[in-house]
Structures are given as C-alpha cells and as structure tokens.
Amino acid sequence: MTDDADRKDQEEESARRDFVNLLAVIVCLVILIAGFWLMNRLWEAKKLQDCVFSGRRNCGAAIETTR
C-alpha cells in the first residue's frame, strides 16, 4: 500500500514540476518578446532623434517613391 502512495506522490510531484517548468518557459518567452519590442521602439526613437539633431525636416514622414 505504501508503494502505491509513494508512486502517486512521485507522479503528483512530477506533474507539479512539469507545470512549473512550463510556466517558467512562458514567462521567459514573454520577457524576451517584451525586450525585443522595447529595443525596436528605442531604436526607432534613436533614428528619429538623430534625424532631428542633424537638422533635417519631415523626419517622421514616410518617403514615397513612384515609378
């Protein structure tokens, strides 16, 4: 009887550990995605600031090309 109880406890512990590991992976992915988005936003702001500091106009306007 104790073997069944021990095995059940081990299975529950394994399932709990799997859930915690999955949760940790999800949290890490969310942090990576948020970091990537933030770095892109900072890069865009840097490019805009460089454009303005160089004395150009219409830095935020999209450049349209027609053929």
C-alpha positions in Angstrom: 0.0 0.0 0.0 2.8 2.4 0.7 4.3 1.7 -2.7 1.1 2.9 -4.4 1.1 6.0 -2.2 4.7 6.7 -2.9 4.3 6.3 -6.6 1.2 8.6 -6.6 3.2 11.2 -4.6 6.0 11.0 -7.1 3.6 11.4 -10.1 2.0 14.4 -8.4 5.4 15.9 -7.8 6.4 15.3 -11.3 3.2 16.8 -12.7 3.7 19.9 -10.5 7.4 20.2 -11.6 6.3 20.0 -15.2 3.7 22.7 -14.7 6.3 25.0 -13.0 8.8 24.4 -15.8 6.2 25.2 -18.4 5.2 28.3 -16.6 8.9 29.4 -16.3 9.3 28.9 -20.1 6.2 31.0 -20.8 7.5 33.8 -18.5 10.9 33.8 -20.2 9.3 34.0 -23.7 7.1 36.9 -22.6 10.2 38.7 -21.2 12.1 38.1 -24.4 9.3 39.3 -26.6 8.8 42.4 -24.5 12.5 43.1 -24.6 12.6 42.7 -28.3 9.7 45.1 -28.8 11.2 47.6 -26.4 14.6 47.5 -28.2 12.8 48.1 -31.5 11.0 51.1 -30.1 14.2 52.6 -28.7 16.0 52.0 -32.0 13.2 53.9 -33.9 13.3 56.7 -31.3 17.1 56.9 -31.7 16.9 57.1 -35.5 14.2 59.9 -35.2 16.4 61.8 -32.7 19.5 61.5 -34.9 17.4 62.8 -37.9 16.1 65.8 -35.9 19.5 66.7 -34.4 21.1 66.7 -37.9 18.7 69.5 -38.9 16.5 67.6 -41.3 12.8 68.2 -41.7 10.0 65.7 -42.1 11.9 63.0 -40.2 8.8 61.2 -39.2 7.2 61.3 -42.7 7.3 58.2 -44.8 9.2 58.5 -48.1 7.0 57.7 -51.1 8.6 56.7 -54.3 6.7 56.5 -57.6 8.0 54.9 -60.8 
